[in-house]
Amino acid sequence: MSFFKKITFGRYINTGSDIHKLDPRTKLISLVAASIMIFYGATPDKSGALTLVGLFTISLLIIMLARLSIGYVSKCILKFLWFFLFIFIFHSFFTPGRVIPELSQYGLIVTREGLTGAAFMSAKLYIIIQMTYIFILTTSPLEITAGVASLFSFLKLFRVPVDDLAMMVTLAIKFIPIFFKEIKKVIAAQQARGIVFSEGSITKRIKTASLIFTPIFYSIFTRADELNRAMISRGYKAGAKRSRYKRIRFRGGDYLVLVVVSTLMVAFSV
């Protein structure tokens, strides 16, 4: 249960840096462009390795420019270590290729191509999650809503409720830390009642863990209902034309970042 106590995804930390001041659309476009470069530009070879090293270095530089702690971001990502291990093991054992004889004598059928692919895929996921964390940590929920609504505003021509979808995305992101906060509270309450989650067989631990699901979902649905009533009381209506107190617009720094991102995409695609 210690895993749930460490999740911090969805948190916004305002340090007043130039990265925070960038238009949310700039950061969204940069995140998508980086993801494309990582998945389609970083092939399992020497050039792909250089691509990953370059993008990883750029992401570290962005963290420093945003005045965030590299150690904090790294700790947040490493809490998903179980996911990286799963991806690594899956690729290692299920990718065809040349079997490693040193491991096959122990009954482990692992290929060299599998290990290489596993290492590359793990590195790709790490960098993408790191960049996603940077976006979440440096962009407020209201900015995310405005950015998503603006980027996909053309879908209104097809009668797609873009503003409502943007609001749903923002609320989902905001509910992630609330969800894990509720898990912490429920676990603490159950432990205060004498329930131990880390003892006994696997079957017993699963049964014990199931005791937290009912109060968690009750609390989450209660919060969702309160949020719904609060939005209705403030005049929120789905599909209605919306105005914004603060309008987002591109500035000099945004154009500079977009030019740099475009140049990197061209460079990495060559």
ChimeraX attribute file (.defattr): number of C-alpha atoms within 10 A of each C-alpha:
attribute: neighborCount
match mode: 1-to-1
recipient: residues
	/A:1	11
	/A:2	10
	/A:3	9
	/A:4	15
	/A:5	14
	/A:6	14
	/A:7	19
	/A:8	20
	/A:9	19
	/A:10	22
	/A:11	19
	/A:12	17
	/A:13	16
	/A:14	15
	/A:15	14
	/A:16	11
	/A:17	14
	/A:18	12
	/A:19	22
	/A:20	21
	/A:21	16
	/A:22	21
	/A:23	21
	/A:24	28
	/A:25	21
	/A:26	21
	/A:27	25
	/A:28	18
	/A:29	15
	/A:30	19
	/A:31	18
	/A:32	14
	/A:33	16
	/A:34	21
	/A:35	19
	/A:36	14
	/A:37	21
	/A:38	24
	/A:39	16
	/A:40	12
	/A:41	20
	/A:42	23
	/A:43	17
	/A:44	15
	/A:45	12
	/A:46	9
	/A:47	13
	/A:48	19
	/A:49	16
	/A:50	14
	/A:51	20
	/A:52	21
	/A:53	15
	/A:54	12
	/A:55	21
	/A:56	20
	/A:57	13
	/A:58	13
	/A:59	19
	/A:60	19
	/A:61	13
	/A:62	16
	/A:63	21
	/A:64	14
	/A:65	13
	/A:66	21
	/A:67	18
	/A:68	19
	/A:69	12
	/A:70	15
	/A:71	9
	/A:72	10
	/A:73	19
	/A:74	13
	/A:75	15
	/A:76	18
	/A:77	19
	/A:78	13
	/A:79	15
	/A:80	14
	/A:81	14
	/A:82	10
	/A:83	12
	/A:84	20
	/A:85	13
	/A:86	13
	/A:87	17
	/A:88	21
	/A:89	15
	/A:90	14
	/A:91	23
	/A:92	22
	/A:93	17
	/A:94	12
	/A:95	18
	/A:96	14
	/A:97	11
	/A:98	12
	/A:99	17
	/A:100	15
	/A:101	13
	/A:102	11
	/A:103	12
	/A:104	12
	/A:105	9
	/A:106	8
	/A:107	9
	/A:108	14
	/A:109	17
	/A:110	23
	/A:111	22
	/A:112	15
	/A:113	19
	/A:114	22
	/A:115	19
	/A:116	16
	/A:117	20
	/A:118	24
	/A:119	18
	/A:120	23
	/A:121	20
	/A:122	18
	/A:123	19
	/A:124	20
	/A:125	17
	/A:126	19
	/A:127	22
	/A:128	21
	/A:129	17
	/A:130	20
	/A:131	26
	/A:132	19
	/A:133	22
	/A:134	24
	/A:135	21
	/A:136	19
	/A:137	22
	/A:138	28
	/A:139	25
	/A:140	19
	/A:141	19
	/A:142	15
	/A:143	18
	/A:144	23
	/A:145	21
	/A:146	21
	/A:147	23
	/A:148	20
	/A:149	21
	/A:150	16
	/A:151	15
	/A:152	15
	/A:153	14
	/A:154	12
	/A:155	12
	/A:156	12
	/A:157	8
	/A:158	7
	/A:159	9
	/A:160	14
	/A:161	17
	/A:162	20
	/A:163	22
	/A:164	17
	/A:165	16
	/A:166	20
	/A:167	19
	/A:168	13
	/A:169	16
	/A:170	20
	/A:171	16
	/A:172	13
	/A:173	17
	/A:174	17
	/A:175	17
	/A:176	15
	/A:177	16
	/A:178	18
	/A:179	17
	/A:180	19
	/A:181	18
	/A:182	19
	/A:183	22
	/A:184	19
	/A:185	14
	/A:186	19
	/A:187	24
	/A:188	13
	/A:189	13
	/A:190	16
	/A:191	12
	/A:192	10
	/A:193	9
	/A:194	9
	/A:195	15
	/A:196	14
	/A:197	18
	/A:198	13
	/A:199	10
	/A:200	11
	/A:201	9
	/A:202	10
	/A:203	9
	/A:204	13
	/A:205	14
	/A:206	12
	/A:207	12
	/A:208	17
	/A:209	16
	/A:210	10
	/A:211	15
	/A:212	18
	/A:213	12
	/A:214	10
	/A:215	14
	/A:216	20
	/A:217	14
	/A:218	11
	/A:219	16
	/A:220	16
	/A:221	12
	/A:222	12
	/A:223	15
	/A:224	14
	/A:225	12
	/A:226	12
	/A:227	13
	/A:228	12
	/A:229	13
	/A:230	12
	/A:231	12
	/A:232	12
	/A:233	10
	/A:234	8
	/A:235	9
	/A:236	13
	/A:237	12
	/A:238	13
	/A:239	12
	/A:240	10
	/A:241	7
	/A:242	10
	/A:243	7
	/A:244	8
	/A:245	5
	/A:246	9
	/A:247	8
	/A:248	15
	/A:249	12
	/A:250	12
	/A:251	12
	/A:252	8
	/A:253	15
	/A:254	19
	/A:255	14
	/A:256	12
	/A:257	15
	/A:258	16
	/A:259	12
	/A:260	13
	/A:261	18
	/A:262	13
	/A:263	12
	/A:264	15
	/A:265	16
	/A:266	11
	/A:267	11
	/A:268	17
	/A:269	12
	/A:270	6
